[in-house]
Amino acid sequence: MARWMAATSSPVCLLSTRRGSLPGRRLPWGHSWGSSSELPPSTLSFAVGIYLPLESSAPIFFGGLVRWLVDKYWRARTGQGEPDSGPGVLLSSGYMAGGTIAGVVGAFLQLSDRLPSLLDFEAKSAFLKEHSVGLARVAFLVIAILLFLVGIGKVFPDPLALGERKK
């Protein structure tokens, strides 16, 4: 988890440093607070939660919420949560890897002066400019619902679990 947080926060830090929008006053405060406490939230988790904006940490929260719902579903049916190698865990790992790769590619694209303006579809379309936030929310909701359905086995069921049920 710590490696994933570091990997996903790196593109945000790179972009923020390039744009001059990194909340520099919050970074030392978050690190000091996290390293001074020996309580369950780890130092890295706490520091990342302090300096990342809400739009970066909200998907992490909702991913945890989907995992909790899937575990609750499986506990009601089988008495134990979804296994760590289940299809939902694998799909969410793919989401994290894809988001990290997209963040790194996006950070490298920002190094060019011409490419960001060419890829700024929001500036070229009045519809996208007006509805981009709503469309992003709908896409996020579809992805979260798909993750839940995969996690409970309604879409792409675990082939190993199917083989055990037939026996």
Secondary structure, 3 states (H helix, E strand, C coil): CHHHHHHHHHHHHHHHHHHCCCCCCHHHHHHHHHHHCCCCCCHHHHHHHHHCCHHHHHHHHHHHHHHHHHHHHHHHHHCCCCCCCCHHHHHHHHHHHHHHHHHHHHHHHCCCCCHHHHCCHHHHCHHHHHHHHHHHHHHHHHHHHHHHHHHCCCCCCCHHHHHHHHC
